[in-house]
């Protein structure tokens, strides 16, 4: 089963340092980063959820819009679907099984820039 997580980030870096000639290292700023998802609910409506605790880093060349070495770690227990009972169900072994899998790790295999401050990352 494939699950897709979408990340929208303003690419505001907490810290950057040149590692290669044009690539700079950035850390995700939790105040400007969100990981969210939607799930079909009985084919009737989509339910929105998000993860509120995450950290990560990536390499980026602003001139060429080249993205590399993306890694994001998400606290699985921070899932929020805006319903306490549903959140408890999502955290249990039917879905995320947070007690056995407390971290979700995302590593990118590619990405495309939409503009200077956003884009799509796949992995």
Phi and psi restraints in degrees (range 20) as a CNS / XPLOR table:
assign (resid 1 and name C) (resid 2 and name N)
       (resid 2 and name CA) (resid 2 and name C) 1.0 -103.5 20.0 2
assign (resid 2 and name N) (resid 2 and name CA)
       (resid 2 and name C) (resid 3 and name N) 1.0 131.9 20.0 2
assign (resid 2 and name C) (resid 3 and name N)
       (resid 3 and name CA) (resid 3 and name C) 1.0 -115.7 20.0 2
assign (resid 3 and name N) (resid 3 and name CA)
       (resid 3 and name C) (resid 4 and name N) 1.0 137.3 20.0 2
assign (resid 3 and name C) (resid 4 and name N)
       (resid 4 and name CA) (resid 4 and name C) 1.0 -112.2 20.0 2
assign (resid 4 and name N) (resid 4 and name CA)
       (resid 4 and name C) (resid 5 and name N) 1.0 129.7 20.0 2
assign (resid 4 and name C) (resid 5 and name N)
       (resid 5 and name CA) (resid 5 and name C) 1.0 -116.2 20.0 2
assign (resid 5 and name N) (resid 5 and name CA)
       (resid 5 and name C) (resid 6 and name N) 1.0 136.1 20.0 2
assign (resid 5 and name C) (resid 6 and name N)
       (resid 6 and name CA) (resid 6 and name C) 1.0 -107.2 20.0 2
assign (resid 6 and name N) (resid 6 and name CA)
       (resid 6 and name C) (resid 7 and name N) 1.0 134.7 20.0 2
assign (resid 6 and name C) (resid 7 and name N)
       (resid 7 and name CA) (resid 7 and name C) 1.0 -119.3 20.0 2
assign (resid 7 and name N) (resid 7 and name CA)
       (resid 7 and name C) (resid 8 and name N) 1.0 130.6 20.0 2
assign (resid 7 and name C) (resid 8 and name N)
       (resid 8 and name CA) (resid 8 and name C) 1.0 -118.9 20.0 2
assign (resid 8 and name N) (resid 8 and name CA)
       (resid 8 and name C) (resid 9 and name N) 1.0 121.8 20.0 2
assign (resid 8 and name C) (resid 9 and name N)
       (resid 9 and name CA) (resid 9 and name C) 1.0 -137.0 20.0 2
assign (resid 9 and name N) (resid 9 and name CA)
       (resid 9 and name C) (resid 10 and name N) 1.0 144.3 20.0 2
assign (resid 9 and name C) (resid 10 and name N)
       (resid 10 and name CA) (resid 10 and name C) 1.0 -81.8 20.0 2
assign (resid 10 and name N) (resid 10 and name CA)
       (resid 10 and name C) (resid 11 and name N) 1.0 5.7 20.0 2
assign (resid 10 and name C) (resid 11 and name N)
       (resid 11 and name CA) (resid 11 and name C) 1.0 50.7 20.0 2
assign (resid 11 and name N) (resid 11 and name CA)
       (resid 11 and name C) (resid 12 and name N) 1.0 37.0 20.0 2
assign (resid 11 and name C) (resid 12 and name N)
       (resid 12 and name CA) (resid 12 and name C) 1.0 -92.5 20.0 2
assign (resid 12 and name N) (resid 12 and name CA)
       (resid 12 and name C) (resid 13 and name N) 1.0 121.2 20.0 2
assign (resid 12 and name C) (resid 13 and name N)
       (resid 13 and name CA) (resid 13 and name C) 1.0 -93.3 20.0 2
assign (resid 13 and name N) (resid 13 and name CA)
       (resid 13 and name C) (resid 14 and name N) 1.0 139.8 20.0 2
assign (resid 13 and name C) (resid 14 and name N)
       (resid 14 and name CA) (resid 14 and name C) 1.0 -77.7 20.0 2
assign (resid 14 and name N) (resid 14 and name CA)
       (resid 14 and name C) (resid 15 and name N) 1.0 -33.0 20.0 2
assign (resid 14 and name C) (resid 15 and name N)
       (resid 15 and name CA) (resid 15 and name C) 1.0 -154.6 20.0 2
assign (resid 15 and name N) (resid 15 and name CA)
       (resid 15 and name C) (resid 16 and name N) 1.0 143.9 20.0 2
assign (resid 15 and name C) (resid 16 and name N)
       (resid 16 and name CA) (resid 16 and name C) 1.0 -140.0 20.0 2
assign (resid 16 and name N) (resid 16 and name CA)
       (resid 16 and name C) (resid 17 and name N) 1.0 141.3 20.0 2
assign (resid 16 and name C) (resid 17 and name N)
       (resid 17 and name CA) (resid 17 and name C) 1.0 -146.9 20.0 2
assign (resid 17 and name N) (resid 17 and name CA)
       (resid 17 and name C) (resid 18 and name N) 1.0 139.0 20.0 2
assign (resid 17 and name C) (resid 18 and name N)
       (resid 18 and name CA) (resid 18 and name C) 1.0 -70.3 20.0 2
assign (resid 18 and name N) (resid 18 and name CA)
       (resid 18 and name C) (resid 19 and name N) 1.0 128.2 20.0 2
assign (resid 18 and name C) (resid 19 and name N)
       (resid 19 and name CA) (resid 19 and name C) 1.0 -110.3 20.0 2
assign (resid 19 and name N) (resid 19 and name CA)
       (resid 19 and name C) (resid 20 and name N) 1.0 -41.3 20.0 2
assign (resid 19 and name C) (resid 20 and name N)
       (resid 20 and name CA) (resid 20 and name C) 1.0 -118.3 20.0 2
assign (resid 20 and name N) (resid 20 and name CA)
       (resid 20 and name C) (resid 21 and name N) 1.0 -179.1 20.0 2
assign (resid 20 and name C) (resid 21 and name N)
       (resid 21 and name CA) (resid 21 and name C) 1.0 -54.4 20.0 2
assign (resid 21 and name N) (resid 21 and name CA)
       (resid 21 and name C) (resid 22 and name N) 1.0 -47.1 20.0 2
assign (resid 21 and name C) (resid 22 and name N)
       (resid 22 and name CA) (resid 22 and name C) 1.0 -116.2 20.0 2
assign (resid 22 and name N) (resid 22 and name CA)
       (resid 22 and name C) (resid 23 and name N) 1.0 -12.4 20.0 2
assign (resid 22 and name C) (resid 23 and name N)
       (resid 23 and name CA) (resid 23 and name C) 1.0 -86.9 20.0 2
assign (resid 23 and name N) (resid 23 and name CA)
       (resid 23 and name C) (resid 24 and name N) 1.0 140.1 20.0 2
assign (resid 23 and name C) (resid 24 and name N)
       (resid 24 and name CA) (resid 24 and name C) 1.0 -123.6 20.0 2
assign (resid 24 and name N) (resid 24 and name CA)
       (resid 24 and name C) (resid 25 and name N) 1.0 148.2 20.0 2
assign (resid 24 and name C) (resid 25 and name N)
       (resid 25 and name CA) (resid 25 and name C) 1.0 -93.9 20.0 2
assign (resid 25 and name N) (resid 25 and name CA)
       (resid 25 and name C) (resid 26 and name N) 1.0 132.7 20.0 2
assign (resid 25 and name C) (resid 26 and name N)
       (resid 26 and name CA) (resid 26 and name C) 1.0 -126.1 20.0 2
assign (resid 26 and name N) (resid 26 and name CA)
       (resid 26 and name C) (resid 27 and name N) 1.0 145.7 20.0 2
assign (resid 26 and name C) (resid 27 and name N)
       (resid 27 and name CA) (resid 27 and name C) 1.0 -106.3 20.0 2
assign (resid 27 and name N) (resid 27 and name CA)
       (resid 27 and name C) (resid 28 and name N) 1.0 139.6 20.0 2
assign (resid 27 and name C) (resid 28 and name N)
       (resid 28 and name CA) (resid 28 and name C) 1.0 -65.1 20.0 2
assign (resid 28 and name N) (resid 28 and name CA)
       (resid 28 and name C) (resid 29 and name N) 1.0 136.8 20.0 2
assign (resid 28 and name C) (resid 29 and name N)
       (resid 29 and name CA) (resid 29 and name C) 1.0 -95.0 20.0 2
assign (resid 29 and name N) (resid 29 and name CA)
       (resid 29 and name C) (resid 30 and name N) 1.0 111.2 20.0 2
assign (resid 29 and name C) (resid 30 and name N)
       (resid 30 and name CA) (resid 30 and name C) 1.0 -56.8 20.0 2
assign (resid 30 and name N) (resid 30 and name CA)
       (resid 30 and name C) (resid 31 and name N) 1.0 -23.7 20.0 2
assign (resid 30 and name C) (resid 31 and name N)
       (resid 31 and name CA) (resid 31 and name C) 1.0 -74.7 20.0 2
assign (resid 31 and name N) (resid 31 and name CA)
       (resid 31 and name C) (resid 32 and name N) 1.0 -17.6 20.0 2
assign (resid 31 and name C) (resid 32 and name N)
       (resid 32 and name CA) (resid 32 and name C) 1.0 -125.0 20.0 2
assign (resid 32 and name N) (resid 32 and name CA)
       (resid 32 and name C) (resid 33 and name N) 1.0 20.0 20.0 2
assign (resid 32 and name C) (resid 33 and name N)
       (resid 33 and name CA) (resid 33 and name C) 1.0 -130.7 20.0 2
assign (resid 33 and name N) (resid 33 and name CA)
       (resid 33 and name C) (resid 34 and name N) 1.0 138.9 20.0 2
assign (resid 33 and name C) (resid 34 and name N)
       (resid 34 and name CA) (resid 34 and name C) 1.0 -141.0 20.0 2
assign (resid 34 and name N) (resid 34 and name CA)
       (resid 34 and name C) (resid 35 and name N) 1.0 138.9 20.0 2
assign (resid 34 and name C) (resid 35 and name N)
       (resid 35 and name CA) (resid 35 and name C) 1.0 -114.3 20.0 2
assign (resid 35 and name N) (resid 35 and name CA)
       (resid 35 and name C) (resid 36 and name N) 1.0 121.1 20.0 2
assign (resid 35 and name C) (resid 36 and name N)
       (resid 36 and name CA) (resid 36 and name C) 1.0 -132.3 20.0 2
assign (resid 36 and name N) (resid 36 and name CA)
       (resid 36 and name C) (resid 37 and name N) 1.0 165.5 20.0 2
assign (resid 36 and name C) (resid 37 and name N)
       (resid 37 and name CA) (resid 37 and name C) 1.0 -149.2 20.0 2
assign (resid 37 and name N) (resid 37 and name CA)
       (resid 37 and name C) (resid 38 and name N) 1.0 160.9 20.0 2
assign (resid 37 and name C) (resid 38 and name N)
       (resid 38 and name CA) (resid 38 and name C) 1.0 -127.1 20.0 2
assign (resid 38 and name N) (resid 38 and name CA)
       (resid 38 and name C) (resid 39 and name N) 1.0 145.8 20.0 2
assign (resid 38 and name C) (resid 39 and name N)
       (resid 39 and name CA) (resid 39 and name C) 1.0 -131.9 20.0 2
assign (resid 39 and name N) (resid 39 and name CA)
       (resid 39 and name C) (resid 40 and name N) 1.0 133.8 20.0 2
assign (resid 39 and name C) (resid 40 and name N)
       (resid 40 and name CA) (resid 40 and name C) 1.0 -65.3 20.0 2
assign (resid 40 and name N) (resid 40 and name CA)
       (resid 40 and name C) (resid 41 and name N) 1.0 132.8 20.0 2
assign (resid 40 and name C) (resid 41 and name N)
       (resid 41 and name CA) (resid 41 and name C) 1.0 -108.4 20.0 2
assign (resid 41 and name N) (resid 41 and name CA)
       (resid 41 and name C) (resid 42 and name N) 1.0 99.3 20.0 2
assign (resid 41 and name C) (resid 42 and name N)
       (resid 42 and name CA) (resid 42 and name C) 1.0 55.2 20.0 2
assign (resid 42 and name N) (resid 42 and name CA)
       (resid 42 and name C) (resid 43 and name N) 1.0 29.4 20.0 2
assign (resid 42 and name C) (resid 43 and name N)
       (resid 43 and name CA) (resid 43 and name C) 1.0 70.5 20.0 2
assign (resid 43 and name N) (resid 43 and name CA)
       (resid 43 and name C) (resid 44 and name N) 1.0 5.2 20.0 2
assign (resid 43 and name C) (resid 44 and name N)
       (resid 44 and name CA) (resid 44 and name C) 1.0 -98.4 20.0 2
assign (resid 44 and name N) (resid 44 and name CA)
       (resid 44 and name C) (resid 45 and name N) 1.0 -43.8 20.0 2
assign (resid 44 and name C) (resid 45 and name N)
       (resid 45 and name CA) (resid 45 and name C) 1.0 -150.1 20.0 2
assign (resid 45 and name N) (resid 45 and name CA)
       (resid 45 and name C) (resid 46 and name N) 1.0 161.0 20.0 2
assign (resid 45 and name C) (resid 46 and name N)
       (resid 46 and name CA) (resid 46 and name C) 1.0 -95.5 20.0 2
assign (resid 46 and name N) (resid 46 and name CA)
       (resid 46 and name C) (resid 47 and name N) 1.0 137.6 20.0 2
assign (resid 46 and name C) (resid 47 and name N)
       (resid 47 and name CA) (resid 47 and name C) 1.0 -104.5 20.0 2
assign (resid 47 and name N) (resid 47 and name CA)
       (resid 47 and name C) (resid 48 and name N) 1.0 130.7 20.0 2
assign (resid 47 and name C) (resid 48 and name N)
       (resid 48 and name CA) (resid 48 and name C) 1.0 -90.6 20.0 2
assign (resid 48 and name N) (resid 48 and name CA)
       (resid 48 and name C) (resid 49 and name N) 1.0 139.7 20.0 2
assign (resid 48 and name C) (resid 49 and name N)
       (resid 49 and name CA) (resid 49 and name C) 1.0 -141.5 20.0 2
assign (resid 49 and name N) (resid 49 and name CA)
       (resid 49 and name C) (resid 50 and name N) 1.0 160.5 20.0 2
assign (resid 49 and name C) (resid 50 and name N)
       (resid 50 and name CA) (resid 50 and name C) 1.0 -149.2 20.0 2
assign (resid 50 and name N) (resid 50 and name CA)
       (resid 50 and name C) (resid 51 and name N) 1.0 162.7 20.0 2
assign (resid 50 and name C) (resid 51 and name N)
       (resid 51 and name CA) (resid 51 and name C) 1.0 -110.5 20.0 2
assign (resid 51 and name N) (resid 51 and name CA)
       (resid 51 and name C) (resid 52 and name N) 1.0 129.4 20.0 2
assign (resid 51 and name C) (resid 52 and name N)
       (resid 52 and name CA) (resid 52 and name C) 1.0 -98.1 20.0 2
assign (resid 52 and name N) (resid 52 and name CA)
       (resid 52 and name C) (resid 53 and name N) 1.0 -10.9 20.0 2
assign (resid 52 and name C) (resid 53 and name N)
       (resid 53 and name CA) (resid 53 and name C) 1.0 -125.6 20.0 2
assign (resid 53 and name N) (resid 53 and name CA)
       (resid 53 and name C) (resid 54 and name N) 1.0 116.2 20.0 2
assign (resid 53 and name C) (resid 54 and name N)
       (resid 54 and name CA) (resid 54 and name C) 1.0 -153.9 20.0 2
assign (resid 54 and name N) (resid 54 and name CA)
       (resid 54 and name C) (resid 55 and name N) 1.0 163.3 20.0 2
assign (resid 54 and name C) (resid 55 and name N)
       (resid 55 and name CA) (resid 55 and name C) 1.0 -146.3 20.0 2
assign (resid 55 and name N) (resid 55 and name CA)
       (resid 55 and name C) (resid 56 and name N) 1.0 159.6 20.0 2
assign (resid 55 and name C) (resid 56 and name N)
       (resid 56 and name CA) (resid 56 and name C) 1.0 177.7 20.0 2
assign (resid 56 and name N) (resid 56 and name CA)
       (resid 56 and name C) (resid 57 and name N) 1.0 174.8 20.0 2
assign (resid 56 and name C) (resid 57 and name N)
       (resid 57 and name CA) (resid 57 and name C) 1.0 -152.3 20.0 2
assign (resid 57 and name N) (resid 57 and name CA)
       (resid 57 and name C) (resid 58 and name N) 1.0 162.6 20.0 2
assign (resid 57 and name C) (resid 58 and name N)
       (resid 58 and name CA) (resid 58 and name C) 1.0 -159.0 20.0 2
assign (resid 58 and name N) (resid 58 and name CA)
       (resid 58 and name C) (resid 59 and name N) 1.0 164.6 20.0 2
assign (resid 58 and name C) (resid 59 and name N)
       (resid 59 and name CA) (resid 59 and name C) 1.0 -107.0 20.0 2
assign (resid 59 and name N) (resid 59 and name CA)
       (resid 59 and name C) (resid 60 and name N) 1.0 141.6 20.0 2
assign (resid 59 and name C) (resid 60 and name N)
       (resid 60 and name CA) (resid 60 and name C) 1.0 -150.3 20.0 2
assign (resid 60 and name N) (resid 60 and name CA)
       (resid 60 and name C) (resid 61 and name N) 1.0 137.4 20.0 2
assign (resid 60 and name C) (resid 61 and name N)
       (resid 61 and name CA) (resid 61 and name C) 1.0 -110.8 20.0 2
assign (resid 61 and name N) (resid 61 and name CA)
       (resid 61 and name C) (resid 62 and name N) 1.0 107.8 20.0 2
assign (resid 61 and name C) (resid 62 and name N)
       (resid 62 and name CA) (resid 62 and name C) 1.0 -64.1 20.0 2
assign (resid 62 and name N) (resid 62 and name CA)
       (resid 62 and name C) (resid 63 and name N) 1.0 -33.8 20.0 2
assign (resid 62 and name C) (resid 63 and name N)
       (resid 63 and name CA) (resid 63 and name C) 1.0 -67.6 20.0 2
assign (resid 63 and name N) (resid 63 and name CA)
       (resid 63 and name C) (resid 64 and name N) 1.0 -45.9 20.0 2
assign (resid 63 and name C) (resid 64 and name N)
       (resid 64 and name CA) (resid 64 and name C) 1.0 -96.0 20.0 2
assign (resid 64 and name N) (resid 64 and name CA)
       (resid 64 and name C) (resid 65 and name N) 1.0 -4.1 20.0 2
assign (resid 64 and name C) (resid 65 and name N)
       (resid 65 and name CA) (resid 65 and name C) 1.0 58.9 20.0 2
assign (resid 65 and name N) (resid 65 and name CA)
       (resid 65 and name C) (resid 66 and name N) 1.0 33.6 20.0 2
assign (resid 65 and name C) (resid 66 and name N)
       (resid 66 and name CA) (resid 66 and name C) 1.0 -91.1 20.0 2
assign (resid 66 and name N) (resid 66 and name CA)
       (resid 66 and name C) (resid 67 and name N) 1.0 129.0 20.0 2
assign (resid 66 and name C) (resid 67 and name N)
       (resid 67 and name CA) (resid 67 and name C) 1.0 -111.2 20.0 2
assign (resid 67 and name N) (resid 67 and name CA)
       (resid 67 and name C) (resid 68 and name N) 1.0 140.4 20.0 2
assign (resid 67 and name C) (resid 68 and name N)
       (resid 68 and name CA) (resid 68 and name C) 1.0 -153.7 20.0 2
assign (resid 68 and name N) (resid 68 and name CA)
       (resid 68 and name C) (resid 69 and name N) 1.0 162.1 20.0 2
assign (resid 68 and name C) (resid 69 and name N)
       (resid 69 and name CA) (resid 69 and name C) 1.0 50.6 20.0 2
assign (resid 69 and name N) (resid 69 and name CA)
       (resid 69 and name C) (resid 70 and name N) 1.0 50.1 20.0 2
assign (resid 69 and name C) (resid 70 and name N)
       (resid 70 and name CA) (resid 70 and name C) 1.0 -84.5 20.0 2
assign (resid 70 and name N) (resid 70 and name CA)
       (resid 70 and name C) (resid 71 and name N) 1.0 128.2 20.0 2
assign (resid 70 and name C) (resid 71 and name N)
       (resid 71 and name CA) (resid 71 and name C) 1.0 -142.6 20.0 2
assign (resid 71 and name N) (resid 71 and name CA)
       (resid 71 and name C) (resid 72 and name N) 1.0 127.2 20.0 2
assign (resid 71 and name C) (resid 72 and name N)
       (resid 72 and name CA) (resid 72 and name C) 1.0 -129.8 20.0 2
assign (resid 72 and name N) (resid 72 and name CA)
       (resid 72 and name C) (resid 73 and name N) 1.0 134.2 20.0 2
assign (resid 72 and name C) (resid 73 and name N)
       (resid 73 and name CA) (resid 73 and name C) 1.0 -115.9 20.0 2
assign (resid 73 and name N) (resid 73 and name CA)
       (resid 73 and name C) (resid 74 and name N) 1.0 126.0 20.0 2
assign (resid 73 and name C) (resid 74 and name N)
       (resid 74 and name CA) (resid 74 and name C) 1.0 -117.7 20.0 2
assign (resid 74 and name N) (resid 74 and name CA)
       (resid 74 and name C) (resid 75 and name N) 1.0 132.8 20.0 2
assign (resid 74 and name C) (resid 75 and name N)
       (resid 75 and name CA) (resid 75 and name C) 1.0 -75.2 20.0 2
assign (resid 75 and name N) (resid 75 and name CA)
       (resid 75 and name C) (resid 76 and name N) 1.0 108.9 20.0 2
assign (resid 75 and name C) (resid 76 and name N)
       (resid 76 and name CA) (resid 76 and name C) 1.0 -60.3 20.0 2
assign (resid 76 and name N) (resid 76 and name CA)
       (resid 76 and name C) (resid 77 and name N) 1.0 -31.6 20.0 2
assign (resid 76 and name C) (resid 77 and name N)
       (resid 77 and name CA) (resid 77 and name C) 1.0 -71.1 20.0 2
assign (resid 77 and name N) (resid 77 and name CA)
       (resid 77 and name C) (resid 78 and name N) 1.0 -9.8 20.0 2
assign (resid 77 and name C) (resid 78 and name N)
       (resid 78 and name CA) (resid 78 and name C) 1.0 -87.3 20.0 2
assign (resid 78 and name N) (resid 78 and name CA)
       (resid 78 and name C) (resid 79 and name N) 1.0 10.1 20.0 2
assign (resid 78 and name C) (resid 79 and name N)
       (resid 79 and name CA) (resid 79 and name C) 1.0 -60.5 20.0 2
assign (resid 79 and name N) (resid 79 and name CA)
       (resid 79 and name C) (resid 80 and name N) 1.0 137.7 20.0 2
assign (resid 79 and name C) (resid 80 and name N)
       (resid 80 and name CA) (resid 80 and name C) 1.0 -138.8 20.0 2
assign (resid 80 and name N) (resid 80 and name CA)
       (resid 80 and name C) (resid 81 and name N) 1.0 116.0 20.0 2
assign (resid 80 and name C) (resid 81 and name N)
       (resid 81 and name CA) (resid 81 and name C) 1.0 -111.9 20.0 2
assign (resid 81 and name N) (resid 81 and name CA)
       (resid 81 and name C) (resid 82 and name N) 1.0 12.7 20.0 2
assign (resid 81 and name C) (resid 82 and name N)
       (resid 82 and name CA) (resid 82 and name C) 1.0 67.5 20.0 2
assign (resid 82 and name N) (resid 82 and name CA)
       (resid 82 and name C) (resid 83 and name N) 1.0 27.5 20.0 2
assign (resid 82 and name C) (resid 83 and name N)
       (resid 83 and name CA) (resid 83 and name C) 1.0 -152.8 20.0 2
assign (resid 83 and name N) (resid 83 and name CA)
       (resid 83 and name C) (resid 84 and name N) 1.0 113.4 20.0 2
assign (resid 83 and name C) (resid 84 and name N)
       (resid 84 and name CA) (resid 84 and name C) 1.0 -58.3 20.0 2
assign (resid 84 and name N) (resid 84 and name CA)
       (resid 84 and name C) (resid 85 and name N) 1.0 -43.4 20.0 2
assign (resid 84 and name C) (resid 85 and name N)
       (resid 85 and name CA) (resid 85 and name C) 1.0 -64.6 20.0 2
assign (resid 85 and name N) (resid 85 and name CA)
       (resid 85 and name C) (resid 86 and name N) 1.0 -43.7 20.0 2
assign (resid 85 and name C) (resid 86 and name N)
       (resid 86 and name CA) (resid 86 and name C) 1.0 -65.7 20.0 2
assign (resid 86 and name N) (resid 86 and name CA)
       (resid 86 and name C) (resid 87 and name N) 1.0 -40.4 20.0 2
assign (resid 86 and name C) (resid 87 and name N)
       (resid 87 and name CA) (resid 87 and name C) 1.0 -58.8 20.0 2
assign (resid 87 and name N) (resid 87 and name CA)
       (resid 87 and name C) (resid 88 and name N) 1.0 -42.9 20.0 2
assign (resid 87 and name C) (resid 88 and name N)
       (resid 88 and name CA) (resid 88 and name C) 1.0 -60.7 20.0 2
assign (resid 88 and name N) (resid 88 and name CA)
       (resid 88 and name C) (resid 89 and name N) 1.0 -40.8 20.0 2
assign (resid 88 and name C) (resid 89 and name N)
       (resid 89 and name CA) (resid 89 and name C) 1.0 -67.3 20.0 2
assign (resid 89 and name N) (resid 89 and name CA)
       (resid 89 and name C) (resid 90 and name N) 1.0 -42.1 20.0 2
assign (resid 89 and name C) (resid 90 and name N)
       (resid 90 and name CA) (resid 90 and name C) 1.0 -64.4 20.0 2
assign (resid 90 and name N) (resid 90 and name CA)
       (resid 90 and name C) (resid 91 and name N) 1.0 -33.6 20.0 2
assign (resid 90 and name C) (resid 91 and name N)
       (resid 91 and name CA) (resid 91 and name C) 1.0 -75.2 20.0 2
assign (resid 91 and name N) (resid 91 and name CA)
       (resid 91 and name C) (resid 92 and name N) 1.0 -21.5 20.0 2
assign (resid 91 and name C) (resid 92 and name N)
       (resid 92 and name CA) (resid 92 and name C) 1.0 -77.9 20.0 2
assign (resid 92 and name N) (resid 92 and name CA)
       (resid 92 and name C) (resid 93 and name N) 1.0 -175.3 20.0 2
assign (resid 92 and name C) (resid 93 and name N)
       (resid 93 and name CA) (resid 93 and name C) 1.0 -69.7 20.0 2
assign (resid 93 and name N) (resid 93 and name CA)
       (resid 93 and name C) (resid 94 and name N) 1.0 -11.6 20.0 2
assign (resid 93 and name C) (resid 94 and name N)
       (resid 94 and name CA) (resid 94 and name C) 1.0 -67.3 20.0 2
assign (resid 94 and name N) (resid 94 and name CA)
       (resid 94 and name C) (resid 95 and name N) 1.0 -26.3 20.0 2
assign (resid 94 and name C) (resid 95 and name N)
       (resid 95 and name CA) (resid 95 and name C) 1.0 -128.3 20.0 2
assign (resid 95 and name N) (resid 95 and name CA)
       (resid 95 and name C) (resid 96 and name N) 1.0 -92.6 20.0 2
assign (resid 95 and name C) (resid 96 and name N)
       (resid 96 and name CA) (resid 96 and name C) 1.0 -80.0 20.0 2
assign (resid 96 and name N) (resid 96 and name CA)
       (resid 96 and name C) (resid 97 and name N) 1.0 -23.8 20.0 2
assign (resid 96 and name C) (resid 97 and name N)
       (resid 97 and name CA) (resid 97 and name C) 1.0 48.2 20.0 2
assign (resid 97 and name N) (resid 97 and name CA)
       (resid 97 and name C) (resid 98 and name N) 1.0 58.1 20.0 2
assign (resid 97 and name C) (resid 98 and name N)
       (resid 98 and name CA) (resid 98 and name C) 1.0 -55.8 20.0 2
assign (resid 98 and name N) (resid 98 and name CA)
       (resid 98 and name C) (resid 99 and name N) 1.0 -34.4 20.0 2
assign (resid 98 and name C) (resid 99 and name N)
       (resid 99 and name CA) (resid 99 and name C) 1.0 -64.6 20.0 2
assign (resid 99 and name N) (resid 99 and name CA)
       (resid 99 and name C) (resid 100 and name N) 1.0 -29.2 20.0 2
assign (resid 99 and name C) (resid 100 and name N)
       (resid 100 and name CA) (resid 100 and name C) 1.0 -96.8 20.0 2
assign (resid 100 and name N) (resid 100 and name CA)
       (resid 100 and name C) (resid 101 and name N) 1.0 -26.4 20.0 2
assign (resid 100 and name C) (resid 101 and name N)
       (resid 101 and name CA) (resid 101 and name C) 1.0 -133.1 20.0 2
assign (resid 101 and name N) (resid 101 and name CA)
       (resid 101 and name C) (resid 102 and name N) 1.0 75.1 20.0 2
assign (resid 101 and name C) (resid 102 and name N)
       (resid 102 and name CA) (resid 102 and name C) 1.0 -72.5 20.0 2
assign (resid 102 and name N) (resid 102 and name CA)
       (resid 102 and name C) (resid 103 and name N) 1.0 -19.6 20.0 2
assign (resid 102 and name C) (resid 103 and name N)
       (resid 103 and name CA) (resid 103 and name C) 1.0 -119.4 20.0 2
assign (resid 103 and name N) (resid 103 and name CA)
       (resid 103 and name C) (resid 104 and name N) 1.0 140.8 20.0 2
assign (resid 103 and name C) (resid 104 and name N)
       (resid 104 and name CA) (resid 104 and name C) 1.0 -110.0 20.0 2
assign (resid 104 and name N) (resid 104 and name CA)
       (resid 104 and name C) (resid 105 and name N) 1.0 126.9 20.0 2
assign (resid 104 and name C) (resid 105 and name N)
       (resid 105 and name CA) (resid 105 and name C) 1.0 -114.7 20.0 2
assign (resid 105 and name N) (resid 105 and name CA)
       (resid 105 and name C) (resid 106 and name N) 1.0 129.7 20.0 2
assign (resid 105 and name C) (resid 106 and name N)
       (resid 106 and name CA) (resid 106 and name C) 1.0 -115.8 20.0 2
assign (resid 106 and name N) (resid 106 and name CA)
       (resid 106 and name C) (resid 107 and name N) 1.0 128.2 20.0 2
assign (resid 106 and name C) (resid 107 and name N)
       (resid 107 and name CA) (resid 107 and name C) 1.0 -125.9 20.0 2
assign (resid 107 and name N) (resid 107 and name CA)
       (resid 107 and name C) (resid 108 and name N) 1.0 126.6 20.0 2
assign (resid 107 and name C) (resid 108 and name N)
       (resid 108 and name CA) (resid 108 and name C) 1.0 -77.0 20.0 2
assign (resid 108 and name N) (resid 108 and name CA)
       (resid 108 and name C) (resid 109 and name N) 1.0 146.6 20.0 2
assign (resid 108 and name C) (resid 109 and name N)
       (resid 109 and name CA) (resid 109 and name C) 1.0 -111.8 20.0 2
assign (resid 109 and name N) (resid 109 and name CA)
       (resid 109 and name C) (resid 110 and name N) 1.0 -5.8 20.0 2
assign (resid 109 and name C) (resid 110 and name N)
       (resid 110 and name CA) (resid 110 and name C) 1.0 177.0 20.0 2
assign (resid 110 and name N) (resid 110 and name CA)
       (resid 110 and name C) (resid 111 and name N) 1.0 177.8 20.0 2
assign (resid 110 and name C) (resid 111 and name N)
       (resid 111 and name CA) (resid 111 and name C) 1.0 -178.1 20.0 2
assign (resid 111 and name N) (resid 111 and name CA)
       (resid 111 and name C) (resid 112 and name N) 1.0 159.8 20.0 2
assign (resid 111 and name C) (resid 112 and name N)
       (resid 112 and name CA) (resid 112 and name C) 1.0 -135.9 20.0 2
assign (resid 112 and name N) (resid 112 and name CA)
       (resid 112 and name C) (resid 113 and name N) 1.0 141.6 20.0 2
assign (resid 112 and name C) (resid 113 and name N)
       (resid 113 and name CA) (resid 113 and name C) 1.0 -87.1 20.0 2
assign (resid 113 and name N) (resid 113 and name CA)
       (resid 113 and name C) (resid 114 and name N) 1.0 136.3 20.0 2
assign (resid 113 and name C) (resid 114 and name N)
       (resid 114 and name CA) (resid 114 and name C) 1.0 -92.7 20.0 2
assign (resid 114 and name N) (resid 114 and name CA)
       (resid 114 and name C) (resid 115 and name N) 1.0 -35.2 20.0 2
assign (resid 114 and name C) (resid 115 and name N)
       (resid 115 and name CA) (resid 115 and name C) 1.0 -160.7 20.0 2
assign (resid 115 and name N) (resid 115 and name CA)
       (resid 115 and name C) (resid 116 and name N) 1.0 -165.6 20.0 2
assign (resid 115 and name C) (resid 116 and name N)
       (resid 116 and name CA) (resid 116 and name C) 1.0 -67.3 20.0 2
assign (resid 116 and name N) (resid 116 and name CA)
       (resid 116 and name C) (resid 117 and name N) 1.0 -21.7 20.0 2
assign (resid 116 and name C) (resid 117 and name N)
       (resid 117 and name CA) (resid 117 and name C) 1.0 -122.1 20.0 2
assign (resid 117 and name N) (resid 117 and name CA)
       (resid 117 and name C) (resid 118 and name N) 1.0 3.4 20.0 2
assign (resid 117 and name C) (resid 118 and name N)
       (resid 118 and name CA) (resid 118 and name C) 1.0 -152.9 20.0 2
assign (resid 118 and name N) (resid 118 and name CA)
       (resid 118 and name C) (resid 119 and name N) 1.0 166.1 20.0 2
assign (resid 118 and name C) (resid 119 and name N)
       (resid 119 and name CA) (resid 119 and name C) 1.0 180.0 20.0 2
assign (resid 119 and name N) (resid 119 and name CA)
       (resid 119 and name C) (resid 120 and name N) 1.0 -172.0 20.0 2
assign (resid 119 and name C) (resid 120 and name N)
       (resid 120 and name CA) (resid 120 and name C) 1.0 -118.5 20.0 2
assign (resid 120 and name N) (resid 120 and name CA)
       (resid 120 and name C) (resid 121 and name N) 1.0 134.4 20.0 2
assign (resid 120 and name C) (resid 121 and name N)
       (resid 121 and name CA) (resid 121 and name C) 1.0 -118.5 20.0 2
assign (resid 121 and name N) (resid 121 and name CA)
       (resid 121 and name C) (resid 122 and name N) 1.0 132.4 20.0 2
assign (resid 121 and name C) (resid 122 and name N)
       (resid 122 and name CA) (resid 122 and name C) 1.0 -115.6 20.0 2
assign (resid 122 and name N) (resid 122 and name CA)
       (resid 122 and name C) (resid 123 and name N) 1.0 150.3 20.0 2
